[in-house]
Amino acid sequence: MTSPVYFQWSGEAMEPLRRFQKLCNEQFVVGEVYQLEEIHDRSQNSHRHYFAELHNLWMNIPEGQAERWPSSEHLRKWALIQTGYRDERSIACASKAEAQRVAAFIKPMDDYAVVVVREAVVIVMTAKSQSVKAMGAKDFQASKTAVLELLSSIVGVPA
């Protein structure tokens, strides 16, 4: 795995900043072709706003629904799953009864997973990571907007 390197456009070529030259010599082979992709750093203010707003929405969930999400982290991961920011795995079982047993076995493995049984198939959904490494600025902003809009509608306040 390579470490990130910062480059500057010279008007003719992307040139690594001087302090990254040694790292480039270690990581890259002269003559090889590498793909360069611009990555926009995420705003820490946006990140802090997101988690503060999540906590605020969690604190204001109507009493009849509050037991579903024991923490704002449960609520965040559930909302990510509901808005499509999820990984999904299916397990085909021999019968509906076996699917129920498999689901009961899987559920305690991840407090945040949503486990659904459809006929003889167990579907396990887990939230995508919103870490800086896993999700770039654009995807983070889109997931943040989707989650806050969903939760605002549950709480009954405008997003």
PEBELQUI-V837213 format. One record per run of one state. SS is the DSSP state (@ for helix, = for strand, . for the rest). FROM is the first residue (numbers start at 1). LEN is the number of residues. Records with the same first field share a line. If there is no record, write none. Layout:
BEGIN
SS: FROM-LEN ; FROM-LEN
END
This chain:
BEGIN
.: 1-6 ; 10-4 ; 17-1 ; 28-16 ; 60-3 ; 67-5 ; 83-3 ; 93-3 ; 108-6 ; 119-2 ; 128-9 ; 156-4
=: 7-3 ; 14-3 ; 86-7 ; 114-5 ; 121-7
@: 18-10 ; 44-16 ; 63-4 ; 72-11 ; 96-12 ; 137-19
END
